[in-house]
Amino acid sequence: MTQKKDAAIYDDAAFFDNYIDLRKAANNYNDLIEQPIVFELLGDLYGKTVMDLGCGYGAMTTKIADSGAKSVLGIDISEKMIEKGIAENSRENVRYQVMPAEQILDVRQTFDLIVSCLAIHYIKDFENLFSNIFSLLNPGGSFVFSMEHPMYTASLYSQQWVTDPVTDKVIGFVTDHYGEEGMRHIRWLGKEVTKYHHKTDTVLNALIHAGFILEKIIEPSPSDALMKAVPKTVHELHRPAYLIVKSKKG
Ligand SMILES: C[S@@+](CC[C@H](N)C(=O)[O-])C[C@H]1O[C@@H](n2cnc3c(N)ncnc32)[C@H](O)[C@@H]1O
């Protein structure tokens, strides 16, 4: 199973520890930027049946479970992530399951909401993924996701800032090979990580082909207040790190 092999990077002990350190660090961008926007898009969660796809150790899963959802199923390909979720983020209305996103039809259940935070850029085939997600949603159900932004995933060689050779100040971000979709091997947290670059039109068209109605598209920029509180976030003005979408099954 190629997907299992690629994504098993989160089951590598050193990579996993580095990822957890990054997520628990003060001023991490998940907590500052990405998760608050996704959570706000979820709307009223009371009584909803929810899937959190690529749930990791359950950060968003538990926020949803604690906000009135009837049940939340957290799915992730990584055994270590699910183990940590069960150990630290258990709730009566939460269930965790190790499963690749490519096999989600096996859950044999439908949902009012499917959410996915920063997981689907590990997946190659969005046409198939979105069509499966569509079929698992109840009528009127929502699919809300964040992913690494296509401007961020594009580069064949690096995901890094451009700096002024004299002042060493950040003056841009490397975006090359945007039009060449497919696999990327990126050095991150001390390991080579495999991701997939999808252009923005590919992402949105795959949603439309699956039958979704697009409700909101967000490319987050740091607010003035955030740039004042955490000055390094000013670099985020050079390109969006995330693409965040809310869509609906009509
Ligand atoms: C950056 S982490 C985000 C975790 C969590 N959603 C959060 O925001 O805290 C990406 C997660 O996607 C999971 N993942 C990667 N490829 C996957 C796949 N094919 N199927 C299911 N999960 C996958 C990883 O195991 C990892 O837990």
The ligand as a Tripos MOL2 file, in Angstrom:
@<TRIPOS>MOLECULE
LIG
   27    29     1     0     0
SMALL
NO_CHARGES

@<TRIPOS>ATOM
      1 C1         -0.3650   17.8380    9.8870 C.3       1 LIG1
      2 S1         -1.1740   16.4810   10.6230 S.3       1 LIG1
      3 C2         -2.7280   17.2110   11.0930 C.3       1 LIG1
      4 C3         -3.4420   16.4480   12.1780 C.3       1 LIG1
      5 C4         -4.7690   17.0590   12.6620 C.3       1 LIG1
      6 N1         -5.7530   17.1360   11.6020 N.3       1 LIG1
      7 C5         -4.5560   18.4040   13.2770 C.2       1 LIG1
      8 O1         -4.7660   19.4150   12.5870 O.co2     1 LIG1
      9 O2         -4.1530   18.4500   14.4330 O.co2     1 LIG1
     10 C6         -1.6090   15.5040    9.2130 C.3       1 LIG1
     11 C7         -2.3040   14.2140    9.5620 C.3       1 LIG1
     12 O3         -2.7800   13.6020    8.3620 O.3       1 LIG1
     13 C8         -2.6420   12.2050    8.5160 C.3       1 LIG1
     14 N2         -2.6520   11.5770    7.1890 N.ar      1 LIG1
     15 C9         -1.7420   11.7060    6.2100 C.ar      1 LIG1
     16 N3         -2.0910   10.9720    5.1480 N.ar      1 LIG1
     17 C10        -3.2530   10.3600    5.4550 C.ar      1 LIG1
     18 C11        -4.1100    9.4590    4.7630 C.ar      1 LIG1
     19 N4         -3.8270    9.0450    3.5290 N.pl3     1 LIG1
     20 N5         -5.2190    9.0340    5.3850 N.ar      1 LIG1
     21 C12        -5.5210    9.4510    6.6540 C.ar      1 LIG1
     22 N6         -4.7350   10.2900    7.3580 N.ar      1 LIG1
     23 C13        -3.6250   10.7450    6.7670 C.ar      1 LIG1
     24 C14        -1.3270   12.0590    9.2380 C.3       1 LIG1
     25 O4         -1.1580   10.7860    9.8050 O.3       1 LIG1
     26 C15        -1.4090   13.1970   10.2450 C.3       1 LIG1
     27 O5         -2.0030   12.7890   11.4510 O.3       1 LIG1
@<TRIPOS>BOND
     1     1     2 1
     2     2     3 1
     3     2    10 1
     4     3     4 1
     5     4     5 1
     6     5     6 1
     7     5     7 1
     8     7     8 2
     9     7     9 1
    10    10    11 1
    11    11    12 1
    12    11    26 1
    13    12    13 1
    14    13    14 1
    15    13    24 1
    16    14    15 ar
    17    14    23 ar
    18    15    16 ar
    19    16    17 ar
    20    17    18 ar
    21    17    23 ar
    22    18    19 1
    23    18    20 ar
    24    20    21 ar
    25    21    22 ar
    26    22    23 ar
    27    24    25 1
    28    24    26 1
    29    26    27 1
@<TRIPOS>SUBSTRUCTURE
     1 LIG1         1 GROUP 0 **** ****
